């Protein structure tokens, strides 16, 4: 049984992402007793995962925890993504802001925080470089269970 879950996935290149599979994985984790869902709040997979958690969290008593790498995370987001982010953020149970402003490496710091606080990492990895690849490898090194979508 997993208590704490985190997500990692690409910001772009989501054409192969099966949202119904993501929903089933999230629902099964909740049914299995997962209570805390840590989300890095990046565009793309993170926001999709957060929306999936929001569908079921009240019914299962789960919490969505926004792990924000820096206070100005959405500064470069397109307006539509920023609005989606704000809507999700309003429904999060907790917000953890890891740095007051952007600095080189703050996203990797956020990714390590996610892994360090979870029993299972739900991953959407399609490229062997970048933040998601780094996060999955960090999870492997730390013996964190990984569910690959």
C-alpha positions as CSV (number, residue, x, y, z in Angstrom):
1,X,0.0,0.0,0.0
2,X,1.3,3.4,-0.9
3,X,0.4,6.5,1.2
4,X,2.3,9.2,-0.8
5,X,2.3,9.6,-4.5
6,X,4.1,12.0,-6.8
7,X,3.9,12.7,-10.5
8,X,6.5,13.4,-13.2
9,X,6.0,13.8,-16.9
10,X,6.7,16.0,-19.9
11,X,5.5,19.5,-20.4
12,X,5.1,18.9,-24.2
13,X,4.8,15.9,-26.4
14,X,1.7,14.5,-24.7
15,X,0.1,13.1,-27.8
16,X,0.4,9.6,-26.5
17,X,-0.8,10.3,-23.0
18,X,-3.9,8.2,-22.2
19,X,-5.9,10.3,-19.8
20,X,-8.3,7.5,-19.0
21,X,-5.3,5.3,-18.0
22,X,-4.0,8.2,-15.8
23,X,-7.5,8.4,-14.2
24,X,-7.6,4.7,-13.5
25,X,-4.1,4.7,-12.0
26,X,-5.0,7.6,-9.7
27,X,-8.3,6.0,-8.7
28,X,-6.6,2.7,-8.0
29,X,-4.0,4.4,-5.9
30,X,-6.7,6.1,-3.9
31,X,-8.7,2.9,-3.5
32,X,-5.5,1.3,-2.3
33,X,-5.1,3.9,0.5
34,X,-2.9,6.6,-1.1
35,X,-3.8,9.9,0.7
36,X,-1.2,12.5,-0.4
37,X,-0.6,13.4,-4.1
38,X,2.4,15.7,-4.7
39,X,2.3,17.6,-8.0
40,X,5.0,19.8,-9.4
41,X,2.4,22.0,-11.2
42,X,4.3,22.2,-14.5
43,X,2.4,22.6,-17.7
44,X,1.5,19.3,-19.5
45,X,1.5,16.1,-17.6
46,X,1.6,17.6,-14.1
47,X,-1.5,19.6,-14.6
48,X,-3.3,16.7,-16.2
49,X,-2.3,14.5,-13.2
50,X,-3.6,17.2,-10.8
51,X,-6.9,17.3,-12.6
52,X,-7.2,13.6,-12.3
53,X,-6.6,13.7,-8.5
54,X,-9.2,16.5,-8.3
55,X,-11.8,14.2,-9.8
56,X,-11.6,11.7,-6.9
57,X,-9.9,13.2,-3.9
58,X,-13.0,14.2,-2.0
59,X,-14.6,10.8,-2.3
60,X,-11.5,9.1,-1.0
61,X,-10.3,11.7,1.5
62,X,-7.1,12.3,-0.5
63,X,-5.1,15.6,-0.6
64,X,-3.5,17.3,-3.5
65,X,-0.3,19.1,-2.6
66,X,1.1,21.7,-5.0
67,X,4.9,21.6,-5.0
68,X,5.8,24.9,-6.6
69,X,9.4,25.2,-7.6
70,X,9.4,29.1,-7.3
71,X,6.8,31.7,-6.6
72,X,6.8,33.0,-10.1
73,X,6.5,29.6,-11.8
74,X,3.7,30.7,-14.2
75,X,5.6,33.8,-15.4
76,X,6.3,32.2,-18.8
77,X,3.1,30.2,-19.1
78,X,0.7,31.0,-21.9
79,X,-2.5,32.7,-20.6
80,X,-4.6,29.5,-21.1
81,X,-2.2,27.4,-19.1
82,X,-1.9,30.1,-16.4
83,X,-5.7,30.0,-16.0
84,X,-5.7,26.2,-15.8
85,X,-2.9,26.4,-13.2
86,X,-4.8,28.9,-11.0
87,X,-8.0,26.9,-11.1
88,X,-6.1,23.8,-10.0
89,X,-4.2,25.7,-7.3
90,X,-7.4,27.0,-5.8
91,X,-8.5,23.4,-5.2
92,X,-5.2,22.1,-3.8
93,X,-5.2,21.3,-0.1
94,X,-1.6,22.6,0.5
95,X,0.8,24.7,-1.4
96,X,4.6,24.3,-0.8
97,X,6.6,27.0,-2.5
98,X,10.2,25.8,-2.6
99,X,11.9,29.1,-3.6
100,X,10.8,32.8,-3.6
101,X,11.9,33.2,-7.3
102,X,13.4,31.2,-10.1
103,X,17.0,30.2,-10.0
104,X,19.0,27.8,-12.1
105,X,18.3,24.3,-10.7
106,X,15.0,25.2,-8.9
107,X,13.1,22.7,-11.1
108,X,15.5,19.9,-10.2
109,X,15.2,20.8,-6.5
110,X,11.4,20.5,-6.9
111,X,11.8,17.2,-8.6
112,X,14.0,15.8,-5.8
113,X,11.5,17.1,-3.3
114,X,8.7,15.2,-5.1
115,X,10.7,11.9,-5.0
116,X,11.9,12.4,-1.5
117,X,8.3,12.7,-0.3
118,X,6.6,9.8,-2.1
119,X,6.3,6.0,-1.9
120,X,5.4,5.8,-5.6
121,X,6.1,7.9,-8.6
122,X,3.6,8.0,-11.5
123,X,5.7,8.8,-14.6
124,X,5.0,9.7,-18.2
125,X,8.5,9.4,-19.7
126,X,9.1,9.4,-23.5
127,X,12.5,11.1,-23.7
128,X,15.9,10.1,-22.3
129,X,16.9,13.6,-21.3
130,X,15.4,16.5,-19.4
131,X,13.6,16.9,-16.1
132,X,11.4,13.8,-16.2
133,X,14.3,11.6,-17.2
134,X,16.3,13.0,-14.3
135,X,13.4,12.5,-11.8
136,X,12.8,8.9,-12.8
137,X,16.5,8.1,-12.5
138,X,16.6,9.9,-9.1
139,X,13.6,7.8,-8.0
140,X,15.3,4.6,-9.1
141,X,18.5,5.5,-7.2
142,X,16.3,6.0,-4.1
143,X,14.4,2.8,-4.5
144,X,11.0,4.6,-5.0
145,X,8.4,2.5,-6.8
146,X,7.5,3.8,-10.3
147,X,4.3,3.4,-12.3
148,X,5.1,4.1,-15.9
149,X,2.2,5.2,-18.1
